[in-house]
Each structure stands twice: as C-alpha cells, then as structure tokens.
Amino acid sequence: MDQLYSGMPAALLGGIGWRKSDFSNPSGNCVELAELPGGEIAVRNSRDPEGPALIYTRLELSAFVQGVKNGQFDDLAAQID
C-alpha cells in the first residue's frame, strides 16, 4: 500500500480484517469496516468486496457515529425490528 485514497479498490488494501454489524441482513446488504495500519478506517459495500473503499480518519468516523447515536440520520435508514 503505497498511498491510500478514498475510492481506491478494496482489493488493494489486502490483508486487513473487515467487520460488519451483527444487524446486517443475511442477503449480504451491509457495510463493512476495517482498521488500516495507519489508523484510518476503510468502509466498503459487502456486495462488492473488490470495489471501492472509502477511507476516513478516526475523527471523521467518530463525528458520523455520534450523529448516528443522536438520531440525525434516522430518516435515511429502514426500520429494523
């Protein structure tokens, strides 16, 4: 990995451990995250594991997670029972 950039093919990241939520559905419609060696967080679509990975700093991901916890994106998500 010479240079990380958002949108790079996830396959180029190699050897990292991708994780997904326990709430992901069984048909594979989920988002996966992985910690990169430099501390950044990669995000990919599980249906396209070789496709693009978005790369975020921990501060960027933290801001997003806090927004999720505060309900700022509830209108964008389907209700899961």
PDB file of N, CA, C and O in Angstrom:
ATOM      1  N   MET A   1       0.842  -1.180   0.000  1.00  0.00           N
ATOM      2  CA  MET A   1       0.000   0.000   0.000  1.00  0.00           C
ATOM      3  C   MET A   1       0.887   1.243   0.000  1.00  0.00           C
ATOM      4  O   MET A   1       1.324   1.696   1.058  1.00  0.00           O
ATOM      5  N   ASP A   2       1.145   1.778  -1.149  1.00  0.00           N
ATOM      6  CA  ASP A   2       1.982   2.965  -1.212  1.00  0.00           C
ATOM      7  C   ASP A   2       1.232   4.212  -0.778  1.00  0.00           C
ATOM      8  O   ASP A   2       1.746   5.013   0.003  1.00  0.00           O
ATOM      9  N   GLN A   3       0.028   4.374  -1.278  1.00  0.00           N
ATOM     10  CA  GLN A   3      -0.734   5.582  -0.986  1.00  0.00           C
ATOM     11  C   GLN A   3      -2.205   5.225  -0.835  1.00  0.00           C
ATOM     12  O   GLN A   3      -2.792   4.572  -1.698  1.00  0.00           O
ATOM     13  N   LEU A   4      -2.788   5.662   0.269  1.00  0.00           N
ATOM     14  CA  LEU A   4      -4.216   5.455   0.487  1.00  0.00           C
ATOM     15  C   LEU A   4      -4.995   6.616  -0.105  1.00  0.00           C
ATOM     16  O   LEU A   4      -4.569   7.767  -0.012  1.00  0.00           O
ATOM     17  N   TYR A   5      -6.124   6.319  -0.706  1.00  0.00           N
ATOM     18  CA  TYR A   5      -7.021   7.379  -1.158  1.00  0.00           C
ATOM     19  C   TYR A   5      -8.447   6.855  -1.146  1.00  0.00           C
ATOM     20  O   TYR A   5      -8.693   5.675  -1.397  1.00  0.00           O
ATOM     21  N   SER A   6      -9.361   7.731  -0.857  1.00  0.00           N
ATOM     22  CA  SER A   6     -10.760   7.364  -0.800  1.00  0.00           C
ATOM     23  C   SER A   6     -11.246   6.975  -2.186  1.00  0.00           C
ATOM     24  O   SER A   6     -11.044   7.708  -3.154  1.00  0.00           O
ATOM     25  N   GLY A   7     -11.889   5.816  -2.276  1.00  0.00           N
ATOM     26  CA  GLY A   7     -12.369   5.317  -3.546  1.00  0.00           C
ATOM     27  C   GLY A   7     -11.440   4.300  -4.186  1.00  0.00           C
ATOM     28  O   GLY A   7     -11.729   3.784  -5.266  1.00  0.00           O
ATOM     29  N   MET A   8     -10.325   4.009  -3.526  1.00  0.00           N
ATOM     30  CA  MET A   8      -9.406   3.027  -4.078  1.00  0.00           C
ATOM     31  C   MET A   8     -10.033   1.635  -4.014  1.00  0.00           C
ATOM     32  O   MET A   8     -10.869   1.390  -3.144  1.00  0.00           O
ATOM     33  N   PRO A   9      -9.657   0.721  -4.904  1.00  0.00           N
ATOM     34  CA  PRO A   9     -10.202  -0.632  -4.853  1.00  0.00           C
ATOM     35  C   PRO A   9      -9.872  -1.306  -3.523  1.00  0.00           C
ATOM     36  O   PRO A   9      -8.717  -1.330  -3.098  1.00  0.00           O
ATOM     37  N   ALA A  10     -10.889  -1.847  -2.879  1.00  0.00           N
ATOM     38  CA  ALA A  10     -10.687  -2.509  -1.590  1.00  0.00           C
ATOM     39  C   ALA A  10      -9.689  -3.648  -1.704  1.00  0.00           C
ATOM     40  O   ALA A  10      -8.969  -3.942  -0.749  1.00  0.00           O
ATOM     41  N   ALA A  11      -9.641  -4.290  -2.861  1.00  0.00           N
ATOM     42  CA  ALA A  11      -8.704  -5.399  -3.065  1.00  0.00           C
ATOM     43  C   ALA A  11      -7.255  -4.963  -2.890  1.00  0.00           C
ATOM     44  O   ALA A  11      -6.411  -5.778  -2.515  1.00  0.00           O
ATOM     45  N   LEU A  12      -6.951  -3.701  -3.151  1.00  0.00           N
ATOM     46  CA  LEU A  12      -5.577  -3.212  -2.999  1.00  0.00           C
ATOM     47  C   LEU A  12      -5.172  -3.046  -1.538  1.00  0.00           C
ATOM     48  O   LEU A  12      -3.986  -2.921  -1.233  1.00  0.00           O
ATOM     49  N   LEU A  13      -6.147  -3.045  -0.636  1.00  0.00           N
ATOM     50  CA  LEU A  13      -5.837  -2.880   0.785  1.00  0.00           C
ATOM     51  C   LEU A  13      -5.273  -4.165   1.376  1.00  0.00           C
ATOM     52  O   LEU A  13      -4.489  -4.109   2.323  1.00  0.00           O
ATOM     53  N   GLY A  14      -5.650  -5.313   0.841  1.00  0.00           N
ATOM     54  CA  GLY A  14      -5.138  -6.623   1.222  1.00  0.00           C
ATOM     55  C   GLY A  14      -4.851  -6.857   2.689  1.00  0.00           C
ATOM     56  O   GLY A  14      -4.405  -5.949   3.390  1.00  0.00           O
ATOM     57  N   GLY A  15      -5.098  -8.044   3.149  1.00  0.00           N
ATOM     58  CA  GLY A  15      -4.697  -8.497   4.475  1.00  0.00           C
ATOM     59  C   GLY A  15      -5.267  -7.755   5.666  1.00  0.00           C
ATOM     60  O   GLY A  15      -4.690  -7.818   6.751  1.00  0.00           O
ATOM     61  N   ILE A  16      -6.372  -7.059   5.504  1.00  0.00           N
ATOM     62  CA  ILE A  16      -6.979  -6.382   6.649  1.00  0.00           C
ATOM     63  C   ILE A  16      -8.240  -7.137   7.039  1.00  0.00           C
ATOM     64  O   ILE A  16      -8.830  -7.837   6.217  1.00  0.00           O
ATOM     65  N   GLY A  17      -8.646  -6.997   8.281  1.00  0.00           N
ATOM     66  CA  GLY A  17      -9.826  -7.701   8.779  1.00  0.00           C
ATOM     67  C   GLY A  17     -11.080  -6.856   8.669  1.00  0.00           C
ATOM     68  O   GLY A  17     -11.259  -5.898   9.422  1.00  0.00           O
ATOM     69  N   TRP A  18     -11.938  -7.206   7.741  1.00  0.00           N
ATOM     70  CA  TRP A  18     -13.197  -6.483   7.559  1.00  0.00           C
ATOM     71  C   TRP A  18     -14.212  -6.963   8.590  1.00  0.00           C
ATOM     72  O   TRP A  18     -14.281  -8.152   8.903  1.00  0.00           O
ATOM     73  N   ARG A  19     -15.007  -6.012   9.121  1.00  0.00           N
ATOM     74  CA  ARG A  19     -16.054  -6.321  10.096  1.00  0.00           C
ATOM     75  C   ARG A  19     -17.368  -5.737   9.639  1.00  0.00           C
ATOM     76  O   ARG A  19     -17.403  -4.721   8.945  1.00  0.00           O
ATOM     77  N   LYS A  20     -18.471  -6.398  10.039  1.00  0.00           N
ATOM     78  CA  LYS A  20     -19.790  -5.848   9.758  1.00  0.00           C
ATOM     79  C   LYS A  20     -20.659  -5.981  10.992  1.00  0.00           C
ATOM     80  O   LYS A  20     -20.346  -6.737  11.912  1.00  0.00           O
ATOM     81  N   SER A  21     -21.731  -5.251  11.001  1.00  0.00           N
ATOM     82  CA  SER A  21     -22.650  -5.239  12.125  1.00  0.00           C
ATOM     83  C   SER A  21     -23.363  -6.573  12.278  1.00  0.00           C
ATOM     84  O   SER A  21     -23.649  -7.249  11.290  1.00  0.00           O
ATOM     85  N   ASP A  22     -23.648  -6.945  13.510  1.00  0.00           N
ATOM     86  CA  ASP A  22     -24.465  -8.124  13.779  1.00  0.00           C
ATOM     87  C   ASP A  22     -25.895  -7.930  13.271  1.00  0.00           C
ATOM     88  O   ASP A  22     -26.650  -8.896  13.159  1.00  0.00           O
ATOM     89  N   PHE A  23     -26.267  -6.689  12.964  1.00  0.00           N
ATOM     90  CA  PHE A  23     -27.611  -6.388  12.473  1.00  0.00           C
ATOM     91  C   PHE A  23     -27.694  -6.471  10.951  1.00  0.00           C
ATOM     92  O   PHE A  23     -28.765  -6.243  10.389  1.00  0.00           O
ATOM     93  N   SER A  24     -26.608  -6.786  10.277  1.00  0.00           N
ATOM     94  CA  SER A  24     -26.619  -6.910   8.823  1.00  0.00           C
ATOM     95  C   SER A  24     -27.558  -8.032   8.419  1.00  0.00           C
ATOM     96  O   SER A  24     -27.718  -9.016   9.141  1.00  0.00           O
ATOM     97  N   ASN A  25     -28.181  -7.871   7.245  1.00  0.00           N
ATOM     98  CA  ASN A  25     -29.121  -8.916   6.833  1.00  0.00           C
ATOM     99  C   ASN A  25     -28.397 -10.051   6.123  1.00  0.00           C
ATOM    100  O   ASN A  25     -27.301  -9.859   5.596  1.00  0.00           O
ATOM    101  N   PRO A  26     -29.007 -11.236   6.109  1.00  0.00           N
ATOM    102  CA  PRO A  26     -28.332 -12.411   5.555  1.00  0.00           C
ATOM    103  C   PRO A  26     -28.101 -12.389   4.045  1.00  0.00           C
ATOM    104  O   PRO A  26     -27.344 -13.212   3.529  1.00  0.00           O
ATOM    105  N   SER A  27     -28.733 -11.469   3.334  1.00  0.00           N
ATOM    106  CA  SER A  27     -28.535 -11.426   1.884  1.00  0.00           C
ATOM    107  C   SER A  27     -27.275 -10.645   1.497  1.00  0.00           C
ATOM    108  O   SER A  27     -26.987 -10.478   0.312  1.00  0.00           O
ATOM    109  N   GLY A  28     -26.536 -10.175   2.483  1.00  0.00           N
ATOM    110  CA  GLY A  28     -25.273  -9.518   2.202  1.00  0.00           C
ATOM    111  C   GLY A  28     -25.370  -8.027   1.942  1.00  0.00           C
ATOM    112  O   GLY A  28     -24.411  -7.423   1.461  1.00  0.00           O
ATOM    113  N   ASN A  29     -26.494  -7.431   2.246  1.00  0.00           N
ATOM    114  CA  ASN A  29     -26.650  -5.985   2.067  1.00  0.00           C
ATOM    115  C   ASN A  29     -26.138  -5.274   3.317  1.00  0.00           C
ATOM    116  O   ASN A  29     -26.912  -4.926   4.209  1.00  0.00           O
ATOM    117  N   CYS A  30     -24.839  -5.067   3.366  1.00  0.00           N
ATOM    118  CA  CYS A  30     -24.292  -4.419   4.555  1.00  0.00           C
ATOM    119  C   CYS A  30     -23.028  -3.629   4.216  1.00  0.00           C
ATOM    120  O   CYS A  30     -22.473  -3.728   3.121  1.00  0.00           O
ATOM    121  N   VAL A  31     -22.615  -2.868   5.171  1.00  0.00           N
ATOM    122  CA  VAL A  31     -21.401  -2.078   5.082  1.00  0.00           C
ATOM    123  C   VAL A  31     -20.365  -2.748   5.976  1.00  0.00           C
ATOM    124  O   VAL A  31     -20.681  -3.182   7.083  1.00  0.00           O
ATOM    125  N   GLU A  32     -19.132  -2.831   5.496  1.00  0.00           N
ATOM    126  CA  GLU A  32     -18.057  -3.420   6.280  1.00  0.00           C
ATOM    127  C   GLU A  32     -16.986  -2.361   6.549  1.00  0.00           C
ATOM    128  O   GLU A  32     -16.742  -1.482   5.723  1.00  0.00           O
ATOM    129  N   LEU A  33     -16.359  -2.462   7.710  1.00  0.00           N
ATOM    130  CA  LEU A  33     -15.308  -1.531   8.097  1.00  0.00           C
ATOM    131  C   LEU A  33     -14.045  -2.305   8.453  1.00  0.00           C
ATOM    132  O   LEU A  33     -14.106  -3.458   8.880  1.00  0.00           O
ATOM    133  N   ALA A  34     -12.907  -1.653   8.272  1.00  0.00           N
ATOM    134  CA  ALA A  34     -11.624  -2.259   8.641  1.00  0.00           C
ATOM    135  C   ALA A  34     -10.660  -1.168   9.091  1.00  0.00           C
ATOM    136  O   ALA A  34     -10.631  -0.071   8.532  1.00  0.00           O
ATOM    137  N   GLU A  35      -9.879  -1.490  10.107  1.00  0.00           N
ATOM    138  CA  GLU A  35      -8.834  -0.571  10.557  1.00  0.00           C
ATOM    139  C   GLU A  35      -7.608  -0.776   9.678  1.00  0.00           C
ATOM    140  O   GLU A  35      -7.176  -1.904   9.443  1.00  0.00           O
ATOM    141  N   LEU A  36      -7.060   0.322   9.201  1.00  0.00           N
ATOM    142  CA  LEU A  36      -5.861   0.278   8.365  1.00  0.00           C
ATOM    143  C   LEU A  36      -4.623   0.470   9.228  1.00  0.00           C
ATOM    144  O   LEU A  36      -4.726   1.001  10.334  1.00  0.00           O
ATOM    145  N   PRO A  37      -3.458   0.052   8.753  1.00  0.00           N
ATOM    146  CA  PRO A  37      -2.232   0.142   9.550  1.00  0.00           C
ATOM    147  C   PRO A  37      -1.927   1.543  10.096  1.00  0.00           C
ATOM    148  O   PRO A  37      -1.359   1.668  11.181  1.00  0.00           O
ATOM    149  N   GLY A  38      -2.293   2.585   9.365  1.00  0.00           N
ATOM    150  CA  GLY A  38      -2.025   3.945   9.819  1.00  0.00           C
ATOM    151  C   GLY A  38      -3.087   4.517  10.748  1.00  0.00           C
ATOM    152  O   GLY A  38      -2.989   5.670  11.169  1.00  0.00           O
ATOM    153  N   GLY A  39      -4.115   3.706  11.075  1.00  0.00           N
ATOM    154  CA  GLY A  39      -5.167   4.158  11.980  1.00  0.00           C
ATOM    155  C   GLY A  39      -6.426   4.633  11.273  1.00  0.00           C
ATOM    156  O   GLY A  39      -7.451   4.851  11.919  1.00  0.00           O
ATOM    157  N   GLU A  40      -6.366   4.796   9.956  1.00  0.00           N
ATOM    158  CA  GLU A  40      -7.560   5.192   9.221  1.00  0.00           C
ATOM    159  C   GLU A  40      -8.553   4.035   9.221  1.00  0.00           C
ATOM    160  O   GLU A  40      -8.206   2.899   9.543  1.00  0.00           O
ATOM    161  N   ILE A  41      -9.798   4.346   8.851  1.00  0.00           N
ATOM    162  CA  ILE A  41     -10.849   3.337   8.772  1.00  0.00           C
ATOM    163  C   ILE A  41     -11.328   3.256   7.328  1.00  0.00           C
ATOM    164  O   ILE A  41     -11.679   4.266   6.718  1.00  0.00           O
ATOM    165  N   ALA A  42     -11.336   2.030   6.787  1.00  0.00           N
ATOM    166  CA  ALA A  42     -11.840   1.798   5.432  1.00  0.00           C
ATOM    167  C   ALA A  42     -13.273   1.289   5.534  1.00  0.00           C
ATOM    168  O   ALA A  42     -13.610   0.528   6.441  1.00  0.00           O
ATOM    169  N   VAL A  43     -14.112   1.718   4.592  1.00  0.00           N
ATOM    170  CA  VAL A  43     -15.514   1.304   4.541  1.00  0.00           C
ATOM    171  C   VAL A  43     -15.799   0.799   3.132  1.00  0.00           C
ATOM    172  O   VAL A  43     -15.420   1.436   2.150  1.00  0.00           O
ATOM    173  N   ARG A  44     -16.474  -0.359   3.035  1.00  0.00           N
ATOM    174  CA  ARG A  44     -16.825  -0.899   1.720  1.00  0.00           C
ATOM    175  C   ARG A  44     -18.222  -1.522   1.761  1.00  0.00           C
ATOM    176  O   ARG A  44     -18.773  -1.781   2.831  1.00  0.00           O
ATOM    177  N   ASN A  45     -18.769  -1.751   0.590  1.00  0.00           N
ATOM    178  CA  ASN A  45     -20.043  -2.425   0.423  1.00  0.00           C
ATOM    179  C   ASN A  45     -19.763  -3.920   0.359  1.00  0.00           C
ATOM    180  O   ASN A  45     -18.967  -4.367  -0.467  1.00  0.00           O
ATOM    181  N   SER A  46     -20.405  -4.691   1.217  1.00  0.00           N
ATOM    182  CA  SER A  46     -20.129  -6.132   1.256  1.00  0.00           C
ATOM    183  C   SER A  46     -20.513  -6.848  -0.037  1.00  0.00           C
ATOM    184  O   SER A  46     -19.967  -7.912  -0.329  1.00  0.00           O
ATOM    185  N   ARG A  47     -21.433  -6.293  -0.813  1.00  0.00           N
ATOM    186  CA  ARG A  47     -21.825  -6.908  -2.082  1.00  0.00           C
ATOM    187  C   ARG A  47     -20.776  -6.699  -3.169  1.00  0.00           C
ATOM    188  O   ARG A  47     -20.835  -7.337  -4.220  1.00  0.00           O
ATOM    189  N   ASP A  48     -19.817  -5.809  -2.922  1.00  0.00           N
ATOM    190  CA  ASP A  48     -18.766  -5.516  -3.899  1.00  0.00           C
ATOM    191  C   ASP A  48     -17.416  -5.476  -3.179  1.00  0.00           C
ATOM    192  O   ASP A  48     -16.792  -4.418  -3.101  1.00  0.00           O
ATOM    193  N   PRO A  49     -16.958  -6.622  -2.648  1.00  0.00           N
ATOM    194  CA  PRO A  49     -15.754  -6.628  -1.824  1.00  0.00           C
ATOM    195  C   PRO A  49     -14.473  -6.207  -2.541  1.00  0.00           C
ATOM    196  O   PRO A  49     -13.499  -5.824  -1.893  1.00  0.00           O
ATOM    197  N   GLU A  50     -14.466  -6.275  -3.854  1.00  0.00           N
ATOM    198  CA  GLU A  50     -13.297  -5.838  -4.612  1.00  0.00           C
ATOM    199  C   GLU A  50     -13.434  -4.378  -5.048  1.00  0.00           C
ATOM    200  O   GLU A  50     -12.483  -3.775  -5.545  1.00  0.00           O
ATOM    201  N   GLY A  51     -14.625  -3.824  -4.857  1.00  0.00           N
ATOM    202  CA  GLY A  51     -14.926  -2.473  -5.314  1.00  0.00           C
ATOM    203  C   GLY A  51     -14.277  -1.395  -4.465  1.00  0.00           C
ATOM    204  O   GLY A  51     -13.344  -1.668  -3.709  1.00  0.00           O
ATOM    205  N   PRO A  52     -14.769  -0.177  -4.589  1.00  0.00           N
ATOM    206  CA  PRO A  52     -14.133   0.949  -3.909  1.00  0.00           C
ATOM    207  C   PRO A  52     -14.277   0.899  -2.396  1.00  0.00           C
ATOM    208  O   PRO A  52     -15.281   0.431  -1.858  1.00  0.00           O
ATOM    209  N   ALA A  53     -13.251   1.390  -1.736  1.00  0.00           N
ATOM    210  CA  ALA A  53     -13.261   1.550  -0.278  1.00  0.00           C
ATOM    211  C   ALA A  53     -13.137   3.040   0.020  1.00  0.00           C
ATOM    212  O   ALA A  53     -12.270   3.723  -0.524  1.00  0.00           O
ATOM    213  N   LEU A  54     -13.991   3.521   0.867  1.00  0.00           N
ATOM    214  CA  LEU A  54     -13.877   4.902   1.321  1.00  0.00           C
ATOM    215  C   LEU A  54     -12.984   4.914   2.550  1.00  0.00           C
ATOM    216  O   LEU A  54     -13.130   4.070   3.434  1.00  0.00           O
ATOM    217  N   ILE A  55     -12.064   5.860   2.611  1.00  0.00           N
ATOM    218  CA  ILE A  55     -11.081   5.928   3.693  1.00  0.00           C
ATOM    219  C   ILE A  55     -11.384   7.155   4.549  1.00  0.00           C
ATOM    220  O   ILE A  55     -11.467   8.273   4.040  1.00  0.00           O
ATOM    221  N   TYR A  56     -11.547   6.934   5.858  1.00  0.00           N
ATOM    222  CA  TYR A  56     -11.868   8.017   6.790  1.00  0.00           C
ATOM    223  C   TYR A  56     -10.861   8.048   7.932  1.00  0.00           C
ATOM    224  O   TYR A  56     -10.290   7.021   8.299  1.00  0.00           O
ATOM    225  N   THR A  57     -10.652   9.231   8.486  1.00  0.00           N
ATOM    226  CA  THR A  57      -9.857   9.344   9.708  1.00  0.00           C
ATOM    227  C   THR A  57     -10.749   8.911  10.874  1.00  0.00           C
ATOM    228  O   THR A  57     -11.971   8.840  10.742  1.00  0.00           O
ATOM    229  N   ARG A  58     -10.132   8.631  11.992  1.00  0.00           N
ATOM    230  CA  ARG A  58     -10.914   8.276  13.185  1.00  0.00           C
ATOM    231  C   ARG A  58     -11.816   9.434  13.609  1.00  0.00           C
ATOM    232  O   ARG A  58     -12.935   9.205  14.068  1.00  0.00           O
ATOM    233  N   LEU A  59     -11.346  10.671  13.461  1.00  0.00           N
ATOM    234  CA  LEU A  59     -12.184  11.823  13.832  1.00  0.00           C
ATOM    235  C   LEU A  59     -13.401  11.936  12.924  1.00  0.00           C
ATOM    236  O   LEU A  59     -14.495  12.248  13.394  1.00  0.00           O
ATOM    237  N   GLU A  60     -13.226  11.688  11.640  1.00  0.00           N
ATOM    238  CA  GLU A  60     -14.363  11.729  10.707  1.00  0.00           C
ATOM    239  C   GLU A  60     -15.379  10.645  11.054  1.00  0.00           C
ATOM    240  O   GLU A  60     -16.582  10.903  11.088  1.00  0.00           O
ATOM    241  N   LEU A  61     -14.891   9.434  11.310  1.00  0.00           N
ATOM    242  CA  LEU A  61     -15.799   8.346  11.652  1.00  0.00           C
ATOM    243  C   LEU A  61     -16.483   8.609  12.985  1.00  0.00           C
ATOM    244  O   LEU A  61     -17.668   8.314  13.143  1.00  0.00           O
ATOM    245  N   SER A  62     -15.758   9.154  13.932  1.00  0.00           N
ATOM    246  CA  SER A  62     -16.336   9.477  15.237  1.00  0.00           C
ATOM    247  C   SER A  62     -17.473  10.493  15.106  1.00  0.00           C
ATOM    248  O   SER A  62     -18.509  10.350  15.756  1.00  0.00           O
ATOM    249  N   ALA A  63     -17.285  11.514  14.272  1.00  0.00           N
ATOM    250  CA  ALA A  63     -18.338  12.506  14.059  1.00  0.00           C
ATOM    251  C   ALA A  63     -19.581  11.854  13.469  1.00  0.00           C
ATOM    252  O   ALA A  63     -20.702  12.183  13.856  1.00  0.00           O
ATOM    253  N   PHE A  64     -19.383  10.928  12.528  1.00  0.00           N
ATOM    254  CA  PHE A  64     -20.508  10.228  11.925  1.00  0.00           C
ATOM    255  C   PHE A  64     -21.226   9.360  12.960  1.00  0.00           C
ATOM    256  O   PHE A  64     -22.452   9.397  13.061  1.00  0.00           O
ATOM    257  N   VAL A  65     -20.467   8.582  13.725  1.00  0.00           N
ATOM    258  CA  VAL A  65     -21.069   7.696  14.729  1.00  0.00           C
ATOM    259  C   VAL A  65     -21.852   8.508  15.759  1.00  0.00           C
ATOM    260  O   VAL A  65     -22.938   8.101  16.173  1.00  0.00           O
ATOM    261  N   GLN A  66     -21.314   9.643  16.172  1.00  0.00           N
ATOM    262  CA  GLN A  66     -22.041  10.484  17.124  1.00  0.00           C
ATOM    263  C   GLN A  66     -23.358  10.978  16.522  1.00  0.00           C
ATOM    264  O   GLN A  66     -24.376  11.035  17.212  1.00  0.00           O
ATOM    265  N   GLY A  67     -23.336  11.329  15.250  1.00  0.00           N
ATOM    266  CA  GLY A  67     -24.569  11.729  14.573  1.00  0.00           C
ATOM    267  C   GLY A  67     -25.579  10.599  14.526  1.00  0.00           C
ATOM    268  O   GLY A  67     -26.775  10.820  14.716  1.00  0.00           O
ATOM    269  N   VAL A  68     -25.099   9.383  14.273  1.00  0.00           N
ATOM    270  CA  VAL A  68     -25.987   8.211  14.268  1.00  0.00           C
ATOM    271  C   VAL A  68     -26.588   8.025  15.654  1.00  0.00           C
ATOM    272  O   VAL A  68     -27.797   7.835  15.791  1.00  0.00           O
ATOM    273  N   LYS A  69     -25.755   8.078  16.669  1.00  0.00           N
ATOM    274  CA  LYS A  69     -26.239   7.899  18.048  1.00  0.00           C
ATOM    275  C   LYS A  69     -27.269   8.961  18.422  1.00  0.00           C
ATOM    276  O   LYS A  69     -28.192   8.690  19.190  1.00  0.00           O
ATOM    277  N   ASN A  70     -27.115  10.152  17.888  1.00  0.00           N
ATOM    278  CA  ASN A  70     -28.051  11.247  18.185  1.00  0.00           C
ATOM    279  C   ASN A  70     -29.291  11.222  17.305  1.00  0.00           C
ATOM    280  O   ASN A  70     -30.160  12.082  17.445  1.00  0.00           O
ATOM    281  N   GLY A  71     -29.390  10.248  16.398  1.00  0.00           N
ATOM    282  CA  GLY A  71     -30.580  10.107  15.568  1.00  0.00           C
ATOM    283  C   GLY A  71     -30.635  11.021  14.360  1.00  0.00           C
ATOM    284  O   GLY A  71     -31.693  11.164  13.747  1.00  0.00           O
ATOM    285  N   GLN A  72     -29.513  11.648  14.002  1.00  0.00           N
ATOM    286  CA  GLN A  72     -29.505  12.620  12.905  1.00  0.00           C
ATOM    287  C   GLN A  72     -29.728  11.992  11.535  1.00  0.00           C
ATOM    288  O   GLN A  72     -30.025  12.704  10.576  1.00  0.00           O
ATOM    289  N   PHE A  73     -29.591  10.670  11.425  1.00  0.00           N
ATOM    290  CA  PHE A  73     -29.746  10.007  10.134  1.00  0.00           C
ATOM    291  C   PHE A  73     -30.881   8.986  10.138  1.00  0.00           C
ATOM    292  O   PHE A  73     -31.017   8.202   9.199  1.00  0.00           O
ATOM    293  N   ASP A  74     -31.686   8.996  11.179  1.00  0.00           N
ATOM    294  CA  ASP A  74     -32.761   8.015  11.300  1.00  0.00           C
ATOM    295  C   ASP A  74     -33.690   8.018  10.090  1.00  0.00           C
ATOM    296  O   ASP A  74     -34.198   6.970   9.692  1.00  0.00           O
ATOM    297  N   ASP A  75     -33.911   9.182   9.512  1.00  0.00           N
ATOM    298  CA  ASP A  75     -34.826   9.273   8.365  1.00  0.00           C
ATOM    299  C   ASP A  75     -34.259   8.615   7.100  1.00  0.00           C
ATOM    300  O   ASP A  75     -34.996   8.386   6.141  1.00  0.00           O
ATOM    301  N   LEU A  76     -32.964   8.314   7.092  1.00  0.00           N
ATOM    302  CA  LEU A  76     -32.338   7.706   5.922  1.00  0.00           C
ATOM    303  C   LEU A  76     -32.288   6.184   5.996  1.00  0.00           C
ATOM    304  O   LEU A  76     -31.961   5.531   5.005  1.00  0.00           O
ATOM    305  N   ALA A  77     -32.602   5.619   7.138  1.00  0.00           N
ATOM    306  CA  ALA A  77     -32.469   4.176   7.338  1.00  0.00           C
ATOM    307  C   ALA A  77     -33.831   3.490   7.417  1.00  0.00           C
ATOM    308  O   ALA A  77     -34.805   4.069   7.898  1.00  0.00           O
ATOM    309  N   ALA A  78     -33.880   2.263   6.942  1.00  0.00           N
ATOM    310  CA  ALA A  78     -35.072   1.442   7.088  1.00  0.00           C
ATOM    311  C   ALA A  78     -35.183   1.011   8.541  1.00  0.00           C
ATOM    312  O   ALA A  78     -34.170   0.845   9.221  1.00  0.00           O
ATOM    313  N   GLN A  79     -36.383   0.832   9.010  1.00  0.00           N
ATOM    314  CA  GLN A  79     -36.590   0.376  10.381  1.00  0.00           C
ATOM    315  C   GLN A  79     -36.301  -1.116  10.463  1.00  0.00           C
ATOM    316  O   GLN A  79     -36.809  -1.897   9.659  1.00  0.00           O
ATOM    317  N   ILE A  80     -35.486  -1.511  11.433  1.00  0.00           N
ATOM    318  CA  ILE A  80     -35.156  -2.911  11.665  1.00  0.00           C
ATOM    319  C   ILE A  80     -35.820  -3.332  12.971  1.00  0.00           C
ATOM    320  O   ILE A  80     -35.625  -2.708  14.014  1.00  0.00           O
ATOM    321  N   ASP A  81     -36.583  -4.370  12.896  1.00  0.00           N
ATOM    322  CA  ASP A  81     -37.255  -4.871  14.102  1.00  0.00           C
ATOM    323  C   ASP A  81     -36.613  -6.133  14.595  1.00  0.00           C
ATOM    324  O   ASP A  81     -37.048  -6.695  15.600  1.00  0.00           O
TER     325      ASP A  81
END
